[in-house]
Amino acid sequence: MIYATDGTDRIQITNYNIEARCPKCGRFHEIDLIDILDETDTIDLASIKVFCPECSQRYMESEDM
């Protein structure tokens, strides 16, 4: 098992409790950590940025123009 800690509590990391904060809007959203790690060359979790679905959609629409 893998855990996250804030120095006082430990939380077991599962496929169902991983969230990221969107670097664009700041909202938290659920992510699939396995998919994220498959898509990147790094395992430095602090440097990985995952946009929320809404900001991702807006970006994709702006790229189509």
PDB file of N, CA, C and O in Angstrom:
ATOM      1  N   MET A   1       0.831  -1.181   0.000  1.00  0.00           N
ATOM      2  CA  MET A   1       0.000   0.000   0.000  1.00  0.00           C
ATOM      3  C   MET A   1       0.875   1.245   0.000  1.00  0.00           C
ATOM      4  O   MET A   1       1.993   1.242   0.515  1.00  0.00           O
ATOM      5  N   ILE A   2       0.340   2.310  -0.591  1.00  0.00           N
ATOM      6  CA  ILE A   2       1.040   3.595  -0.650  1.00  0.00           C
ATOM      7  C   ILE A   2       0.190   4.617   0.095  1.00  0.00           C
ATOM      8  O   ILE A   2      -1.036   4.626  -0.013  1.00  0.00           O
ATOM      9  N   TYR A   3       0.870   5.481   0.856  1.00  0.00           N
ATOM     10  CA  TYR A   3       0.172   6.470   1.670  1.00  0.00           C
ATOM     11  C   TYR A   3       0.705   7.861   1.376  1.00  0.00           C
ATOM     12  O   TYR A   3       1.852   8.026   0.958  1.00  0.00           O
ATOM     13  N   ALA A   4      -0.142   8.861   1.599  1.00  0.00           N
ATOM     14  CA  ALA A   4       0.262  10.261   1.601  1.00  0.00           C
ATOM     15  C   ALA A   4       0.137  10.742   3.039  1.00  0.00           C
ATOM     16  O   ALA A   4      -0.704  10.255   3.795  1.00  0.00           O
ATOM     17  N   THR A   5       0.977  11.700   3.412  1.00  0.00           N
ATOM     18  CA  THR A   5       0.913  12.219   4.777  1.00  0.00           C
ATOM     19  C   THR A   5       1.095  13.727   4.760  1.00  0.00           C
ATOM     20  O   THR A   5       1.768  14.281   3.891  1.00  0.00           O
ATOM     21  N   ASP A   6       0.483  14.375   5.735  1.00  0.00           N
ATOM     22  CA  ASP A   6       0.690  15.808   5.916  1.00  0.00           C
ATOM     23  C   ASP A   6       1.499  16.077   7.181  1.00  0.00           C
ATOM     24  O   ASP A   6       1.570  17.209   7.660  1.00  0.00           O
ATOM     25  N   GLY A   7       2.102  15.029   7.709  1.00  0.00           N
ATOM     26  CA  GLY A   7       2.902  15.149   8.916  1.00  0.00           C
ATOM     27  C   GLY A   7       2.178  14.658  10.156  1.00  0.00           C
ATOM     28  O   GLY A   7       2.814  14.304  11.149  1.00  0.00           O
ATOM     29  N   THR A   8       0.852  14.635  10.108  1.00  0.00           N
ATOM     30  CA  THR A   8       0.090  14.151  11.256  1.00  0.00           C
ATOM     31  C   THR A   8      -0.797  12.964  10.901  1.00  0.00           C
ATOM     32  O   THR A   8      -0.937  12.037  11.698  1.00  0.00           O
ATOM     33  N   ASP A   9      -1.391  12.982   9.726  1.00  0.00           N
ATOM     34  CA  ASP A   9      -2.280  11.903   9.295  1.00  0.00           C
ATOM     35  C   ASP A   9      -1.721  11.210   8.066  1.00  0.00           C
ATOM     36  O   ASP A   9      -1.003  11.812   7.269  1.00  0.00           O
ATOM     37  N   ARG A  10      -2.059   9.942   7.924  1.00  0.00           N
ATOM     38  CA  ARG A  10      -1.702   9.185   6.721  1.00  0.00           C
ATOM     39  C   ARG A  10      -2.987   8.786   6.017  1.00  0.00           C
ATOM     40  O   ARG A  10      -3.949   8.354   6.652  1.00  0.00           O
ATOM     41  N   ILE A  11      -2.993   8.935   4.710  1.00  0.00           N
ATOM     42  CA  ILE A  11      -4.147   8.565   3.898  1.00  0.00           C
ATOM     43  C   ILE A  11      -3.679   7.555   2.867  1.00  0.00           C
ATOM     44  O   ILE A  11      -2.715   7.803   2.142  1.00  0.00           O
ATOM     45  N   GLN A  12      -4.355   6.420   2.799  1.00  0.00           N
ATOM     46  CA  GLN A  12      -4.007   5.415   1.798  1.00  0.00           C
ATOM     47  C   GLN A  12      -4.375   5.940   0.418  1.00  0.00           C
ATOM     48  O   GLN A  12      -5.492   6.411   0.203  1.00  0.00           O
ATOM     49  N   ILE A  13      -3.435   5.858  -0.516  1.00  0.00           N
ATOM     50  CA  ILE A  13      -3.679   6.277  -1.892  1.00  0.00           C
ATOM     51  C   ILE A  13      -4.279   5.101  -2.643  1.00  0.00           C
ATOM     52  O   ILE A  13      -3.732   3.999  -2.649  1.00  0.00           O
ATOM     53  N   THR A  14      -5.416   5.361  -3.275  1.00  0.00           N
ATOM     54  CA  THR A  14      -6.088   4.340  -4.079  1.00  0.00           C
ATOM     55  C   THR A  14      -6.380   4.909  -5.459  1.00  0.00           C
ATOM     56  O   THR A  14      -6.051   6.063  -5.738  1.00  0.00           O
ATOM     57  N   ASN A  15      -6.985   4.122  -6.310  1.00  0.00           N
ATOM     58  CA  ASN A  15      -7.381   4.603  -7.639  1.00  0.00           C
ATOM     59  C   ASN A  15      -8.540   5.586  -7.565  1.00  0.00           C
ATOM     60  O   ASN A  15      -8.883   6.207  -8.570  1.00  0.00           O
ATOM     61  N   TYR A  16      -9.147   5.738  -6.399  1.00  0.00           N
ATOM     62  CA  TYR A  16     -10.377   6.516  -6.279  1.00  0.00           C
ATOM     63  C   TYR A  16     -10.248   7.781  -5.447  1.00  0.00           C
ATOM     64  O   TYR A  16     -11.246   8.470  -5.239  1.00  0.00           O
ATOM     65  N   ASN A  17      -9.065   8.109  -4.968  1.00  0.00           N
ATOM     66  CA  ASN A  17      -8.957   9.296  -4.115  1.00  0.00           C
ATOM     67  C   ASN A  17      -7.818  10.228  -4.527  1.00  0.00           C
ATOM     68  O   ASN A  17      -7.266  10.937  -3.685  1.00  0.00           O
ATOM     69  N   ILE A  18      -7.468  10.234  -5.791  1.00  0.00           N
ATOM     70  CA  ILE A  18      -6.393  11.101  -6.276  1.00  0.00           C
ATOM     71  C   ILE A  18      -7.015  12.300  -6.988  1.00  0.00           C
ATOM     72  O   ILE A  18      -7.833  12.142  -7.894  1.00  0.00           O
ATOM     73  N   GLU A  19      -6.619  13.494  -6.569  1.00  0.00           N
ATOM     74  CA  GLU A  19      -7.097  14.718  -7.189  1.00  0.00           C
ATOM     75  C   GLU A  19      -5.912  15.589  -7.569  1.00  0.00           C
ATOM     76  O   GLU A  19      -4.829  15.486  -6.994  1.00  0.00           O
ATOM     77  N   ALA A  20      -6.144  16.446  -8.548  1.00  0.00           N
ATOM     78  CA  ALA A  20      -5.151  17.442  -8.944  1.00  0.00           C
ATOM     79  C   ALA A  20      -5.824  18.806  -8.903  1.00  0.00           C
ATOM     80  O   ALA A  20      -7.045  18.909  -9.018  1.00  0.00           O
ATOM     81  N   ARG A  21      -5.031  19.836  -8.742  1.00  0.00           N
ATOM     82  CA  ARG A  21      -5.548  21.208  -8.795  1.00  0.00           C
ATOM     83  C   ARG A  21      -5.205  21.776 -10.161  1.00  0.00           C
ATOM     84  O   ARG A  21      -4.040  21.811 -10.557  1.00  0.00           O
ATOM     85  N   CYS A  22      -6.228  22.221 -10.876  1.00  0.00           N
ATOM     86  CA  CYS A  22      -6.034  22.770 -12.218  1.00  0.00           C
ATOM     87  C   CYS A  22      -5.149  24.017 -12.130  1.00  0.00           C
ATOM     88  O   CYS A  22      -5.450  24.925 -11.355  1.00  0.00           O
ATOM     89  N   PRO A  23      -4.069  24.075 -12.907  1.00  0.00           N
ATOM     90  CA  PRO A  23      -3.186  25.240 -12.852  1.00  0.00           C
ATOM     91  C   PRO A  23      -3.815  26.489 -13.468  1.00  0.00           C
ATOM     92  O   PRO A  23      -3.310  27.594 -13.271  1.00  0.00           O
ATOM     93  N   LYS A  24      -4.905  26.328 -14.207  1.00  0.00           N
ATOM     94  CA  LYS A  24      -5.568  27.469 -14.844  1.00  0.00           C
ATOM     95  C   LYS A  24      -6.626  28.089 -13.929  1.00  0.00           C
ATOM     96  O   LYS A  24      -6.578  29.287 -13.652  1.00  0.00           O
ATOM     97  N   CYS A  25      -7.590  27.274 -13.454  1.00  0.00           N
ATOM     98  CA  CYS A  25      -8.719  27.812 -12.679  1.00  0.00           C
ATOM     99  C   CYS A  25      -8.620  27.528 -11.186  1.00  0.00           C
ATOM    100  O   CYS A  25      -9.338  28.145 -10.399  1.00  0.00           O
ATOM    101  N   GLY A  26      -7.743  26.604 -10.776  1.00  0.00           N
ATOM    102  CA  GLY A  26      -7.550  26.310  -9.365  1.00  0.00           C
ATOM    103  C   GLY A  26      -8.498  25.288  -8.769  1.00  0.00           C
ATOM    104  O   GLY A  26      -8.389  24.960  -7.587  1.00  0.00           O
ATOM    105  N   ARG A  27      -9.433  24.774  -9.572  1.00  0.00           N
ATOM    106  CA  ARG A  27     -10.370  23.775  -9.046  1.00  0.00           C
ATOM    107  C   ARG A  27      -9.694  22.420  -8.914  1.00  0.00           C
ATOM    108  O   ARG A  27      -8.816  22.065  -9.701  1.00  0.00           O
ATOM    109  N   PHE A  28     -10.121  21.667  -7.896  1.00  0.00           N
ATOM    110  CA  PHE A  28      -9.655  20.297  -7.731  1.00  0.00           C
ATOM    111  C   PHE A  28     -10.522  19.379  -8.574  1.00  0.00           C
ATOM    112  O   PHE A  28     -11.732  19.575  -8.683  1.00  0.00           O
ATOM    113  N   HIS A  29      -9.889  18.370  -9.171  1.00  0.00           N
ATOM    114  CA  HIS A  29     -10.625  17.408  -9.986  1.00  0.00           C
ATOM    115  C   HIS A  29      -9.959  16.052  -9.870  1.00  0.00           C
ATOM    116  O   HIS A  29      -8.749  15.950  -9.667  1.00  0.00           O
ATOM    117  N   GLU A  30     -10.769  15.014 -10.002  1.00  0.00           N
ATOM    118  CA  GLU A  30     -10.272  13.645  -9.882  1.00  0.00           C
ATOM    119  C   GLU A  30      -9.415  13.294 -11.097  1.00  0.00           C
ATOM    120  O   GLU A  30      -9.738  13.661 -12.226  1.00  0.00           O
ATOM    121  N   ILE A  31      -8.323  12.580 -10.848  1.00  0.00           N
ATOM    122  CA  ILE A  31      -7.456  12.130 -11.939  1.00  0.00           C
ATOM    123  C   ILE A  31      -7.156  10.645 -11.771  1.00  0.00           C
ATOM    124  O   ILE A  31      -7.306  10.078 -10.688  1.00  0.00           O
ATOM    125  N   ASP A  32      -6.737  10.045 -12.853  1.00  0.00           N
ATOM    126  CA  ASP A  32      -6.263   8.663 -12.831  1.00  0.00           C
ATOM    127  C   ASP A  32      -4.742   8.733 -12.856  1.00  0.00           C
ATOM    128  O   ASP A  32      -4.149   9.018 -13.897  1.00  0.00           O
ATOM    129  N   LEU A  33      -4.117   8.478 -11.729  1.00  0.00           N
ATOM    130  CA  LEU A  33      -2.666   8.621 -11.607  1.00  0.00           C
ATOM    131  C   LEU A  33      -1.919   7.709 -12.576  1.00  0.00           C
ATOM    132  O   LEU A  33      -0.876   8.094 -13.103  1.00  0.00           O
ATOM    133  N   ILE A  34      -2.433   6.523 -12.812  1.00  0.00           N
ATOM    134  CA  ILE A  34      -1.782   5.600 -13.753  1.00  0.00           C
ATOM    135  C   ILE A  34      -1.742   6.213 -15.146  1.00  0.00           C
ATOM    136  O   ILE A  34      -0.708   6.162 -15.812  1.00  0.00           O
ATOM    137  N   ASP A  35      -2.861   6.796 -15.599  1.00  0.00           N
ATOM    138  CA  ASP A  35      -2.894   7.442 -16.915  1.00  0.00           C
ATOM    139  C   ASP A  35      -1.916   8.605 -16.986  1.00  0.00           C
ATOM    140  O   ASP A  35      -1.220   8.774 -17.987  1.00  0.00           O
ATOM    141  N   ILE A  36      -1.861   9.406 -15.932  1.00  0.00           N
ATOM    142  CA  ILE A  36      -0.956  10.562 -15.917  1.00  0.00           C
ATOM    143  C   ILE A  36       0.495  10.098 -16.008  1.00  0.00           C
ATOM    144  O   ILE A  36       1.274  10.646 -16.788  1.00  0.00           O
ATOM    145  N   LEU A  37       0.860   9.103 -15.225  1.00  0.00           N
ATOM    146  CA  LEU A  37       2.241   8.617 -15.239  1.00  0.00           C
ATOM    147  C   LEU A  37       2.588   7.945 -16.561  1.00  0.00           C
ATOM    148  O   LEU A  37       3.743   7.982 -16.985  1.00  0.00           O
ATOM    149  N   ASP A  38       1.608   7.332 -17.216  1.00  0.00           N
ATOM    150  CA  ASP A  38       1.846   6.739 -18.537  1.00  0.00           C
ATOM    151  C   ASP A  38       2.123   7.803 -19.591  1.00  0.00           C
ATOM    152  O   ASP A  38       2.820   7.540 -20.571  1.00  0.00           O
ATOM    153  N   GLU A  39       1.577   9.012 -19.396  1.00  0.00           N
ATOM    154  CA  GLU A  39       1.684  10.082 -20.388  1.00  0.00           C
ATOM    155  C   GLU A  39       2.904  10.979 -20.193  1.00  0.00           C
ATOM    156  O   GLU A  39       3.162  11.846 -21.029  1.00  0.00           O
ATOM    157  N   THR A  40       3.650  10.795 -19.124  1.00  0.00           N
ATOM    158  CA  THR A  40       4.767  11.687 -18.836  1.00  0.00           C
ATOM    159  C   THR A  40       6.064  10.893 -18.697  1.00  0.00           C
ATOM    160  O   THR A  40       6.051   9.691 -18.434  1.00  0.00           O
ATOM    161  N   ASP A  41       7.170  11.587 -18.878  1.00  0.00           N
ATOM    162  CA  ASP A  41       8.481  10.954 -18.749  1.00  0.00           C
ATOM    163  C   ASP A  41       9.052  11.088 -17.342  1.00  0.00           C
ATOM    164  O   ASP A  41      10.136  10.576 -17.065  1.00  0.00           O
ATOM    165  N   THR A  42       8.343  11.761 -16.461  1.00  0.00           N
ATOM    166  CA  THR A  42       8.854  12.013 -15.119  1.00  0.00           C
ATOM    167  C   THR A  42       7.938  11.396 -14.068  1.00  0.00           C
ATOM    168  O   THR A  42       6.745  11.208 -14.306  1.00  0.00           O
ATOM    169  N   ILE A  43       8.492  11.090 -12.929  1.00  0.00           N
ATOM    170  CA  ILE A  43       7.661  10.673 -11.804  1.00  0.00           C
ATOM    171  C   ILE A  43       7.729  11.711 -10.687  1.00  0.00           C
ATOM    172  O   ILE A  43       7.388  11.425  -9.539  1.00  0.00           O
ATOM    173  N   ASP A  44       8.171  12.913 -11.031  1.00  0.00           N
ATOM    174  CA  ASP A  44       8.200  14.024 -10.084  1.00  0.00           C
ATOM    175  C   ASP A  44       6.781  14.577  -9.973  1.00  0.00           C
ATOM    176  O   ASP A  44       6.378  15.430 -10.764  1.00  0.00           O
ATOM    177  N   LEU A  45       6.029  14.091  -8.993  1.00  0.00           N
ATOM    178  CA  LEU A  45       4.626  14.463  -8.872  1.00  0.00           C
ATOM    179  C   LEU A  45       4.428  15.957  -8.662  1.00  0.00           C
ATOM    180  O   LEU A  45       3.389  16.495  -9.044  1.00  0.00           O
ATOM    181  N   ALA A  46       5.395  16.638  -8.067  1.00  0.00           N
ATOM    182  CA  ALA A  46       5.264  18.071  -7.816  1.00  0.00           C
ATOM    183  C   ALA A  46       5.295  18.889  -9.102  1.00  0.00           C
ATOM    184  O   ALA A  46       4.790  20.011  -9.126  1.00  0.00           O
ATOM    185  N   SER A  47       5.875  18.352 -10.164  1.00  0.00           N
ATOM    186  CA  SER A  47       5.985  19.122 -11.403  1.00  0.00           C
ATOM    187  C   SER A  47       4.892  18.796 -12.422  1.00  0.00           C
ATOM    188  O   SER A  47       4.791  19.466 -13.450  1.00  0.00           O
ATOM    189  N   ILE A  48       4.083  17.789 -12.154  1.00  0.00           N
ATOM    190  CA  ILE A  48       3.032  17.399 -13.099  1.00  0.00           C
ATOM    191  C   ILE A  48       1.847  18.341 -12.949  1.00  0.00           C
ATOM    192  O   ILE A  48       1.355  18.561 -11.842  1.00  0.00           O
ATOM    193  N   LYS A  49       1.390  18.898 -14.075  1.00  0.00           N
ATOM    194  CA  LYS A  49       0.222  19.781 -14.081  1.00  0.00           C
ATOM    195  C   LYS A  49      -0.879  19.105 -14.882  1.00  0.00           C
ATOM    196  O   LYS A  49      -0.655  18.659 -16.007  1.00  0.00           O
ATOM    197  N   VAL A  50      -2.075  19.030 -14.294  1.00  0.00           N
ATOM    198  CA  VAL A  50      -3.209  18.393 -14.949  1.00  0.00           C
ATOM    199  C   VAL A  50      -4.363  19.386 -14.956  1.00  0.00           C
ATOM    200  O   VAL A  50      -4.896  19.742 -13.905  1.00  0.00           O
ATOM    201  N   PHE A  51      -4.740  19.824 -16.140  1.00  0.00           N
ATOM    202  CA  PHE A  51      -5.847  20.762 -16.276  1.00  0.00           C
ATOM    203  C   PHE A  51      -7.175  20.046 -16.074  1.00  0.00           C
ATOM    204  O   PHE A  51      -7.308  18.868 -16.405  1.00  0.00           O
ATOM    205  N   CYS A  52      -8.161  20.759 -15.528  1.00  0.00           N
ATOM    206  CA  CYS A  52      -9.495  20.193 -15.343  1.00  0.00           C
ATOM    207  C   CYS A  52     -10.146  20.000 -16.717  1.00  0.00           C
ATOM    208  O   CYS A  52      -9.694  20.588 -17.700  1.00  0.00           O
ATOM    209  N   PRO A  53     -11.191  19.192 -16.794  1.00  0.00           N
ATOM    210  CA  PRO A  53     -11.846  18.948 -18.086  1.00  0.00           C
ATOM    211  C   PRO A  53     -12.334  20.228 -18.768  1.00  0.00           C
ATOM    212  O   PRO A  53     -12.231  20.352 -19.988  1.00  0.00           O
ATOM    213  N   GLU A  54     -12.865  21.181 -17.996  1.00  0.00           N
ATOM    214  CA  GLU A  54     -13.380  22.414 -18.594  1.00  0.00           C
ATOM    215  C   GLU A  54     -12.260  23.250 -19.209  1.00  0.00           C
ATOM    216  O   GLU A  54     -12.393  23.722 -20.338  1.00  0.00           O
ATOM    217  N   CYS A  55     -11.169  23.437 -18.487  1.00  0.00           N
ATOM    218  CA  CYS A  55     -10.043  24.217 -19.021  1.00  0.00           C
ATOM    219  C   CYS A  55      -9.382  23.483 -20.183  1.00  0.00           C
ATOM    220  O   CYS A  55      -8.934  24.117 -21.138  1.00  0.00           O
ATOM    221  N   SER A  56      -9.319  22.164 -20.111  1.00  0.00           N
ATOM    222  CA  SER A  56      -8.768  21.380 -21.223  1.00  0.00           C
ATOM    223  C   SER A  56      -9.609  21.570 -22.473  1.00  0.00           C
ATOM    224  O   SER A  56      -9.073  21.736 -23.569  1.00  0.00           O
ATOM    225  N   GLN A  57     -10.938  21.544 -22.309  1.00  0.00           N
ATOM    226  CA  GLN A  57     -11.839  21.723 -23.452  1.00  0.00           C
ATOM    227  C   GLN A  57     -11.667  23.106 -24.063  1.00  0.00           C
ATOM    228  O   GLN A  57     -11.597  23.240 -25.285  1.00  0.00           O
ATOM    229  N   ARG A  58     -11.598  24.146 -23.215  1.00  0.00           N
ATOM    230  CA  ARG A  58     -11.400  25.507 -23.729  1.00  0.00           C
ATOM    231  C   ARG A  58     -10.085  25.615 -24.490  1.00  0.00           C
ATOM    232  O   ARG A  58     -10.025  26.267 -25.533  1.00  0.00           O
ATOM    233  N   TYR A  59      -9.040  24.988 -23.983  1.00  0.00           N
ATOM    234  CA  TYR A  59      -7.742  25.011 -24.659  1.00  0.00           C
ATOM    235  C   TYR A  59      -7.832  24.317 -26.011  1.00  0.00           C
ATOM    236  O   TYR A  59      -7.330  24.831 -27.011  1.00  0.00           O
ATOM    237  N   MET A  60      -8.471  23.151 -26.043  1.00  0.00           N
ATOM    238  CA  MET A  60      -8.589  22.401 -27.302  1.00  0.00           C
ATOM    239  C   MET A  60      -9.399  23.196 -28.322  1.00  0.00           C
ATOM    240  O   MET A  60      -9.065  23.192 -29.507  1.00  0.00           O
ATOM    241  N   GLU A  61     -10.452  23.873 -27.885  1.00  0.00           N
ATOM    242  CA  GLU A  61     -11.261  24.683 -28.795  1.00  0.00           C
ATOM    243  C   GLU A  61     -10.466  25.867 -29.322  1.00  0.00           C
ATOM    244  O   GLU A  61     -10.611  26.225 -30.490  1.00  0.00           O
ATOM    245  N   SER A  62      -9.627  26.487 -28.489  1.00  0.00           N
ATOM    246  CA  SER A  62      -8.831  27.630 -28.942  1.00  0.00           C
ATOM    247  C   SER A  62      -7.745  27.190 -29.918  1.00  0.00           C
ATOM    248  O   SER A  62      -7.360  27.965 -30.793  1.00  0.00           O
ATOM    249  N   GLU A  63      -7.249  25.976 -29.788  1.00  0.00           N
ATOM    250  CA  GLU A  63      -6.236  25.446 -30.701  1.00  0.00           C
ATOM    251  C   GLU A  63      -6.824  25.118 -32.069  1.00  0.00           C
ATOM    252  O   GLU A  63      -6.106  25.110 -33.069  1.00  0.00           O
ATOM    253  N   ASP A  64      -8.140  24.846 -32.116  1.00  0.00           N
ATOM    254  CA  ASP A  64      -8.798  24.515 -33.378  1.00  0.00           C
ATOM    255  C   ASP A  64      -8.994  25.735 -34.256  1.00  0.00           C
ATOM    256  O   ASP A  64      -9.185  25.596 -35.464  1.00  0.00           O
ATOM    257  N   MET A  65      -8.951  26.921 -33.682  1.00  0.00           N
ATOM    258  CA  MET A  65      -9.215  28.142 -34.454  1.00  0.00           C
ATOM    259  C   MET A  65      -8.036  28.552 -35.271  1.00  0.00           C
ATOM    260  O   MET A  65      -8.095  29.559 -35.977  1.00  0.00           O
TER     261      MET A  65
END
